[in-house]
Amino acid sequence: MNQRDRQWKTLQSTPEWDVVVIGGGASGLGVAVHAAASGLKTVLVEREDFAKGTSGKSTKLIHGGVRYLQQGNIKLVREALRERGLLMKNAPHLVSDMKFVIPTYTWWTRLYYGIGLKVYDRLAGKLGLGKSNFHTASEAKGFLPGINSRGLRGGVSYHDGQFDDAHLALSLVRTAMQYGATVVNHCAATGLVKEGRKVVGVEVQDGIRGVSHTLRARFVVNATGAFSDSILHLDRPRHKPIIRLSQGIHLVVDRKFFPGDTALLIPKTDDGRILFAVPWHEKVILGTTDTPIDEVSSEPVPMDTEIDFILHHLQRYLEQAPKREDVLSAFAGIRPLVRLSDKKTSELARDHVIRVGRSGMISVLGGKWTTYRKMAADVMRKIESRSSAPIRLADTRMLRMVDAGNAPRAASIERMTEDEVRGWIAEEVEHSLCMTVDDFLSRRTRQLLLNARVASEQAPFVAECLAELLGRDAAWQKEQVDSFQSLALNYLPQTSSKPPNQ
Ligand SMILES: Cc1cc2nc3c(=O)[nH]c(=O)nc-3n(C[C@H](O)[C@H](O)[C@H](O)COP(=O)(O)OP(=O)(O)OC[C@H]3O[C@@H](n4cnc5c(N)ncnc54)[C@H](O)[C@@H]3O)c2cc1C
């Protein structure tokens, strides 16, 4: 019996749960860890895989948010900087210090960003990662090899955190299990069980075996990110959508375009946003965009206009800028922004909101990865205040991930032998409920995000290993390879954004 089978068995045999969490992204996993650490009988169900949603498609920064500072949202920045400091201590194997440089082309912008970043340092206080600094043009060029130095007058540097989002999610999965939570991926919440007005359970469907089951619960937490409205709709059929969807994409390119160890922050794009070029797992991530969208999907696809937007801006800043054909992978995520006004999506606050419905269901909406722990703590306070039995809430500020002492995790299988890959897959099946080719190539490794072509080529071997471990037949293996390879095509931009005969 593999780990997921054991988790499913516990899910089925437990007559009543204290907390059922729907959604296995940053928000849901944070709640599962906090609830289990507080001694509550906790189960989390995730329809696809942990961090399959936005939580695996972020810019991979644990940051206070330089942009929110520009917007004057000091409270959000201070809170995020505090959380950044805590996470560096609690997940040191996954979060590291990254130096960022903003290139400047006038003395005035140098002063403007320099002063702003001194405020950022001050807000971080004792949990700061390093001091911001002013630099000459030649120093800035030294930090940012590959930068176009035409007109460059100087630069300002500062520090923030960088991480691997899916790996942190999986670390939270293991930590939640360690504290006694039951976590099941490929298991969708399909309905809510009510007694009168009150929600008392969740109907779930196991995506692996196709069987359904009803969970009884004292508290139900909706942590489904961009899908939150669909669960709110189950709770109240007349519910009016409150999530605004905004897509953000990233491109991954070879380090030769930007070979240093320091990240570049472009402070103002044509649409008034900031753009990053950040070294990550021996490649460079470029992004992001902010495109309002209407439809939510678990596999959003980067638009041609978004890809062109990023490449176009990089052309201004890099001596040798990447072209479409140089993109190794392009991925999209959806920001679940809470609609509190009619503002543009880029102006909506990235703050989180906790809503308790008339049924008692608690929804955690919006927010960001950096503040996932604080979001969970706020959810737990709501649970505590509504519980008839006393609850002693755990203090998660010092709660270290169960694997915090381990070496940083690898992300690519490009240079591994078949035996090494086989061993890795077996480990992930046992310790992190890896069930599909996509689970392994997208989130246990980050191969799909680092190089979609290589990931596609590796799919048949990964399917073969998984089939052996999970006792699956040849038809399953073929279906896994076909569906992963068609998914990988969406991560490879067409080399021309225009149809050839235009
Ligand atoms: C482009 C982009 C870049 C970002 N960069 C950063 C960054 O650098 N740093 C940072 O701090 N934040 C960043 N963020 C924000 C951060 O990634 C998100 O706020 C966070 O990941 C949201 O997590 P979540 O758990 O709420 O949602 P999700 O990660 O989307 O998780 C929701 C989960 O619910 C599951 N689900 C849906 N319906 C059901 C159902 N019926 N039953 C069971 N499960 C269900 C989904 O499959 C999904 O896995 C970024 C966001 C975007 C879009």
The ligand as a MOL file (V3000), in Angstrom:
LIG
                    3D

  0  0  0     0  0            999 V3000
M  V30 BEGIN CTAB
M  V30 COUNTS 53 58 0 0 0
M  V30 BEGIN ATOM
M  V30 1 C 1.8740 35.2270 -11.7030 0
M  V30 2 C 1.8780 35.1940 -10.2120 0
M  V30 3 C 3.0550 35.4100 -9.5070 0
M  V30 4 C 3.0400 35.3840 -8.1150 0
M  V30 5 N 4.2180 35.5470 -7.4730 0
M  V30 6 C 4.2380 35.5290 -6.1240 0
M  V30 7 C 5.4730 35.6540 -5.4420 0
M  V30 8 O 6.5500 35.7320 -6.0520 0
M  V30 9 N 5.4450 35.6500 -4.0890 0
M  V30 10 C 4.2720 35.5570 -3.3790 0
M  V30 11 O 4.3210 35.6290 -2.1550 0
M  V30 12 N 3.0850 35.4010 -4.0130 0
M  V30 13 C 3.0500 35.3650 -5.3590 0
M  V30 14 N 1.8670 35.1860 -6.0180 0
M  V30 15 C 0.6430 34.9560 -5.2400 0
M  V30 16 C 0.5530 33.5030 -4.7620 0
M  V30 17 O 1.1040 32.6170 -5.6950 0
M  V30 18 C -0.9050 33.1330 -4.5260 0
M  V30 19 O -1.5050 34.1030 -3.6990 0
M  V30 20 C -1.0470 31.7820 -3.8300 0
M  V30 21 O -0.2990 30.8000 -4.5000 0
M  V30 22 C -2.5110 31.3760 -3.8100 0
M  V30 23 O -2.5910 30.1440 -3.1280 0
M  V30 24 P -4.0000 29.4560 -2.8890 0
M  V30 25 O -3.7660 28.2570 -2.0880 0
M  V30 26 O -4.9550 30.4530 -2.3510 0
M  V30 27 O -4.5220 29.0870 -4.3600 0
M  V30 28 P -4.0470 27.9130 -5.3180 0
M  V30 29 O -2.6080 27.6960 -5.2960 0
M  V30 30 O -4.6600 28.1570 -6.6570 0
M  V30 31 O -4.7060 26.6180 -4.6690 0
M  V30 32 C -6.0840 26.3380 -4.7450 0
M  V30 33 C -6.2060 24.8410 -4.9340 0
M  V30 34 O -7.5740 24.4610 -4.7880 0
M  V30 35 C -7.7810 23.3380 -5.6210 0
M  V30 36 N -9.2180 23.1650 -5.8400 0
M  V30 37 C -10.0500 23.9370 -6.5810 0
M  V30 38 N -11.2930 23.4510 -6.5370 0
M  V30 39 C -11.2600 22.3440 -5.7470 0
M  V30 40 C -12.2360 21.3990 -5.3310 0
M  V30 41 N -13.5110 21.4880 -5.7270 0
M  V30 42 N -11.8550 20.3820 -4.5130 0
M  V30 43 C -10.5600 20.2650 -4.0980 0
M  V30 44 N -9.5940 21.1450 -4.4820 0
M  V30 45 C -9.9430 22.1610 -5.2880 0
M  V30 46 C -7.0080 23.6890 -6.8870 0
M  V30 47 O -6.7180 22.5390 -7.6560 0
M  V30 48 C -5.7630 24.3810 -6.3160 0
M  V30 49 O -4.6790 23.4880 -6.1970 0
M  V30 50 C 1.8400 35.1690 -7.4140 0
M  V30 51 C 0.6510 34.9580 -8.1170 0
M  V30 52 C 0.6740 34.9440 -9.5070 0
M  V30 53 C -0.5640 34.6730 -10.2660 0
M  V30 END ATOM
M  V30 BEGIN BOND
M  V30 1 1 1 2
M  V30 2 1 2 3
M  V30 3 2 2 52
M  V30 4 2 3 4
M  V30 5 1 4 5
M  V30 6 1 4 50
M  V30 7 2 5 6
M  V30 8 1 6 7
M  V30 9 1 6 13
M  V30 10 2 7 8
M  V30 11 1 7 9
M  V30 12 1 9 10
M  V30 13 2 10 11
M  V30 14 1 10 12
M  V30 15 2 12 13
M  V30 16 1 13 14
M  V30 17 1 14 15
M  V30 18 1 14 50
M  V30 19 1 15 16
M  V30 20 1 16 17
M  V30 21 1 16 18
M  V30 22 1 18 19
M  V30 23 1 18 20
M  V30 24 1 20 21
M  V30 25 1 20 22
M  V30 26 1 22 23
M  V30 27 1 23 24
M  V30 28 2 24 25
M  V30 29 1 24 26
M  V30 30 1 24 27
M  V30 31 1 27 28
M  V30 32 2 28 29
M  V30 33 1 28 30
M  V30 34 1 28 31
M  V30 35 1 31 32
M  V30 36 1 32 33
M  V30 37 1 33 34
M  V30 38 1 33 48
M  V30 39 1 34 35
M  V30 40 1 35 36
M  V30 41 1 35 46
M  V30 42 1 36 37
M  V30 43 1 36 45
M  V30 44 2 37 38
M  V30 45 1 38 39
M  V30 46 1 39 40
M  V30 47 2 39 45
M  V30 48 1 40 41
M  V30 49 2 40 42
M  V30 50 1 42 43
M  V30 51 2 43 44
M  V30 52 1 44 45
M  V30 53 1 46 47
M  V30 54 1 46 48
M  V30 55 1 48 49
M  V30 56 2 50 51
M  V30 57 1 51 52
M  V30 58 1 52 53
M  V30 END BOND
M  V30 END CTAB
M  END
